[in-house]
Amino acid sequence: MRVPAWPPAVALVMASAALVAGCGSSTTPSTGGPAAEAPPGGAPFLATSLVTAAGTWALAVMGGSVASRNDFWELFVRPAGSTQWRLVTPPGSADNGGLVLADAGGQSLITGFRPSQYLTYTPLITTRDGGQAWSTAGPLDAAVANVPDALAAGPNTGQLLALLTTGAAKLATAPGYTRWTVLTTQRAMAATPPGRRCGLRRLTAAAFTPSGMPLLGGTCSRLGTVGIFADRNGTWQSVGPPLPVTLARQAIAVVRLTRTANRTTALLRVGNGRAASLLAAWSADNGGHWALSPPLPLNGAKLASTSFGPAGGAAIVLGGNRAHAIIGPGSAWRTLPVLPSGTATLALGADGTFDALAVHRNRLTVWQLSPHTSTWHAGQAMYVPIQYGSSG
């Protein structure tokens, strides 16, 4: 965690968060003592990358063990048109619980810090220049969910959608994102007609369509049903893709749901256990029509990271240094060469290249894979300044 000088108005908020990071105590005065710890966070699955107009952003956890609270989440950016990555982790807030990102358009990005230890709210920090400078927003007086798509920004609307650990979905509006209203909750959604038809068990993702319509994804108890819901003028409707008959008797979970380029992209887990597979799905019309990828058998492996690239491309990292990628609608899954040791996440390039971001404590090595090759080559390395023990 690095804490440079801030303007006075910003420094007050940042100092409060930094105090929480350093000594593990709450700054909430009304309780008369430390607040209860927020639900644990920082699952490796939060490691991800996404492409915006500013470039490619990637998240990875670095440092030491979770038990000693020496695990720190770091944010990197590869600016558009560049091949080199830069460290741009927002300073001043405890980030052991994980980070979530929202593309705010242009050079702007919103970063949410998941609560951990005695931090019970979610600091929000924004950049408008591709990560060169950061300013505070919010904060959100709740814990965002431990999923990569817990935060989403509406295109050209100034809206910010957050999915919470409580199962609630809240909306706020720029500038500042200081006033939050409840859009819905898991219980309320489950009671709607589309929620009952799905048998909604859990909300797992929040997003906006390219036209600015709020979306929520979840896990259904009804077999063969994809739980993707759109808020159309205050009424929730089911917009999940219909699945082939061969998958009609499978349990479906929405693993990822996001806006990429000019379409909505989803990753769906179909089935359970060793029979589970993964589908990519794309919609360019607010969920009216979907294109589906062929199923990718997971063979019992767990997802360690999921990433999105340009034009709806996606890549996943599995245990055993295995990875697969798909470039977009109409394509098939490609098995990538065995990943370099320590790979936390993958970043997709518009030219068919892949970067594997590998972590060994405070060292990041970027390995590159060119099109039509089968060997990873080390392209960049950097050491991240980590203050071990600063969160104890």
N, C-alpha and C positions, 0 to 999 in steps of 0.2 A: 504494500500500500504506500503510495507516494502522495505527499500533501504539500504542494507548492503554495505560493501566496495567492490569495483571492481578493477581489474587491470586498470592502467591508460588509455590504449587504449579503453577499454570498458566503463570506467567511463564517458568519454567525451560524448559519445552517450547517455548513460543512464541518465546523468545529464540533457541533453537537454530535453529528454522526461519527466523527473520528474518535470522540471520547467513548462512544459505545463500542467502537472497534477495539480500542486499546485496553479497556478495563472491564468490558462485559457487563456494564450496569446500565439501567434504563434512565433516560432523562425525563420520563413522564412523572410530573410532580403529584398527580392526584391520587396515586396509589399508596403513598407513604413508604414505599420500598420497591425493590426490583419487580418488574412485571414478569409474568410467566414467559418462558421461552417460546418463541414462534416455532411452528412445526419445522423439523429438520429439512434442510435443503442441500443444494449443491450436488445433486445426482450427476454422474458423468454424462447422462443423456442430454444435459443442457449444453454440452459442447456442440457447436453448430457453426454454420457459415451461411451468409446470404449476400445477394448482389443488389446494390442500389445504384442510383445515378452517380453517387460519390465514389463507388468502387466496391470491393468485396470486403466484408467484415467477418471476422472469425473469433469465436470464444473458445478458450481452453482453460482448464484448471491446472495450476502450476504450484511448485513449492514442495511441502512435505506432507505429512499424514493429516487426515481429518481428525483423528483422535487427539493430536497435539494442537489442533487449530492452526496448522501451518499451511493449509490449502487456500490458495488465493486465485480468484478468477481474473483472467487477463483478456483484454480486448485488443485485437490487431486489425489493421486495415491495409489493404492493397489498393491504393488510389487508382481510379480509372486511367488506363493507359500506361500503368507502371507494372513492373514485374517484382518490385520490392515491397516487403511488408514493413509496417511501422507499428510500434507499441503505442496505443492511444487510450489505455485504461483510464476512465474518469477518476480523478483523485478524491480523497477525503472521506469516503464512505466504506463501511465494512462490507466486503464482498465475498466472505467465506460461504455464504448461502447460495451463491450463484448469481448470474446476470441474465437478463432477458432483454431482447432488442426489438425496437419497432421502427420501421422505415417511415420517416416523416416527410419524404419527398425531397428531391434536389440533393443538396449537400447535408441535409439534416437527418439526425438519428436520435432516438430517445432510448435511454438505457435505464432499466429498472433493477435495483439492487434487492434481491430476495432477502428477507429478514433471517438472521441467524443469531445464535447465542441469545443476548437480551435485547436485540434490536427488534421491535415489534411492528414497525411500519416499513413502508417501501419507499426509500428515496428514489426520486426520478431526476436524472441529469441529462441535459440535451446539448447537442452540438449542431451548429448551423454551417460549419465550414469543414466537414469531413474529418472531425476529430482533433483539429488543431487547438480549439478552445471549447470549454464546457461551462454551462451555467445550470443552476438548480431550477427545478419546477416542482409542482406538487407541494409536499409529498403526499403519497397515498396512505391514508391511515388504516392500513390493512396489509396482509401478507399476500403477495401474488402467488399463484399456484406454481408448483414445481414441475412445470412443463415448458418447452421452448416457446410455445405460442401463447404465453400468458399475457402478452401485451401486443396491441396492434394499433396502428395509426391510420385514420381514414384519409384516403387520397383527396387532397384539396378541400377537406371539410373542417380541419382543425380539431377533429374528434380523436379521443384516445380511449380505447377499450381495454379493460383489465379483467382477467379471470382470477378469482381469489381462491385461497385454500378452502374457504367456507362453501365453495360452489356458486357464489354469487358472481355476476358479471356487472361491472360498473362502467359508466361513461363519464368523461370529462371533456371540456372544450378549451382550446387555446384562446388567449395566451395564458400560460401559467399552469393550467390543469389543476386548479386549486379547489374547484367545486365538483364533487362526484355525486352522481345519481345512480341508483340501482336500475339496471336495464332488465334483469331477470335473475332468477336463482335456479339451481338444479331442481329443487322441489317444484317451483312454479312452472318451469319448462316441462317437467315430467307430467304435470297435470293438464297441459294443453293437448288438443287432439293429436298433433304430430308427435308430441312426447309420449302419449299413451300408446300410439301405434308402434313407436320404437321400443317402448319399455325402457326409457332412459335411466341408466344407472349412475352415470358420472359425466360431467363436462370436462373435456380434455384440451380444448383449443379455442382461441378467439381470433377472428380475422375480419377484414373488410373486403368486399368485392371491389373490382376496379372502378365501379360506379359509386362506391361509398356505402353500400348496404352492409350492416353488421351481420356477421356470421358466427355461429358457435358450433363446435363439433363435440361429439361425445361417444359413449359406449352404450349400445343397445342390448337389451336382454332378448329381444325378438330376433331369431336367427335370420340371416340374410338381409337385414335392414341396416342401412348406412345412416348414422345419426349426424346429419349436417342440417342446420336450421338457419333460416334467414328471417330477419326482422323487416317485413315489408309493410311500411306505414303503420307500425304498431302492432301488427299481427304476425305471430311466428308461423312459418310454413316450412315443411320438410322439403329440402332441395338436394338431398343426397342422391347419388347416381343409382339407378337400378342395376343389379348385378346379374351375371349370367345364371342360368338355371343350375349349372354345376356348382355354384357357390351359394345356392339358396338355403342350404341347411347348415351354414357356417356362422359362427359368432363373428361380429364385425366391430372393430374399434377404430376410431379416428386417431391416428398417431400424430399427424401433422396437418395443419390447415393454414394456408397463408396466401398472400397475393404475390405473384411473381409476374413481372412484365405486365401484360394486359389480360391476365387470366387468373383464376383461382386454382391453386394446386393443393392436392391432398395426398397424404400417404395413409393407406388403410391396411390394418392387420386383419387377415382373414383366417379364422380357425385358431386353434390353441395347440400348445405343446409342439411335438415334433412335426405335426401336420400343418402348422401355421405357415402362411405365405404373406407376401406384401404386394399390394397393388398401388400404383400411382394413378391419380385421376385428375383431369383438367377440365375446367369449364370457362368459356369466354363470354357467357351470357347470364351471369348471376345465378348459376345453378340450373338453368333451364335444360341444358344439354351437357353431357359429359363424354369425354373420351377416356377409355381405360387402357392401362398397360396390361401385358400378359402377367400372370401371377409369378412372383419370384419366391420359390421355396426357401424358407429360412432354416430348415433341417434342425430345428431345436435351438438355434443360436439366438441370443438376445441382441437387440439393437443397442449399440454403444453411442452412435452419433448419427444424425441425419442433417443433410445440408441441401440448400437450394441454389441453383445457378440461373443464368439467363435463359429466357425462352421456356421456362418451366422445367428445366433440367433438375435432377435430384441425384444425390449420392448417399449411400449408407455405409457405416462402418460396423462390422460385426466382430465378435470375439475371435481370437486366433489370427488377428491381423488380416482379416478378410474384408473385402469391400466390393460393392456393386454400384453401378451408375446407370442412369437413363437420361437421354438428351432432351426428351420432350414427347408430345403427342405423336403417335404413329411409329414410335421406335420401340426397341426391345431392351431389356436389361442387359448390361455388359458386365462381365466379371473382370475386375481389375487385377493386375499383378499383386502378389502378396505385399502388404503394406510394410513400410519401414517400422521397426520396433518403436513403440511409444506413440504411434499416431493417435492423436486426439480427435481430429476431424479432417474433413476434406473440403477443398474449395474448388469450384468448377470455373473454368475459363470459357470465354465466348468462342475461342479458337479450338476447342476440343482438348485443352490441356487440363491437368489436375495438379493441385498442390496438396501434399499431405503435410499437415502441421504436427510434428512429433515433439513430444515433451519429455525431458529428463530433468526433473527438479526445476531449476531456474533457467535451463537452456532450452531454447526453441530452435529446432532445425526444420527448414522447409525443403521438402523433397518434391521434385517435379517429374511429371510423367507427360511426355509429348505424345501427340496422336500417332497411332500405328507403331508404337514402341512397347516393349514389355519390361523395361528396366527403369526404376526410379533413380534420379540423380540429385544429389544434394545441391541446392541452389542458393541457400542463404542460412545463416545461423546468427542468433543473437542471445545475449544473456539479459534476463529480466531482473532488475533490482528488487529483491523481495526482502522485506523486513521480518525475518522469522521471529516468532514470539510476540509480535505486535498485537495479536488478537487474543492472547491468553489472559 
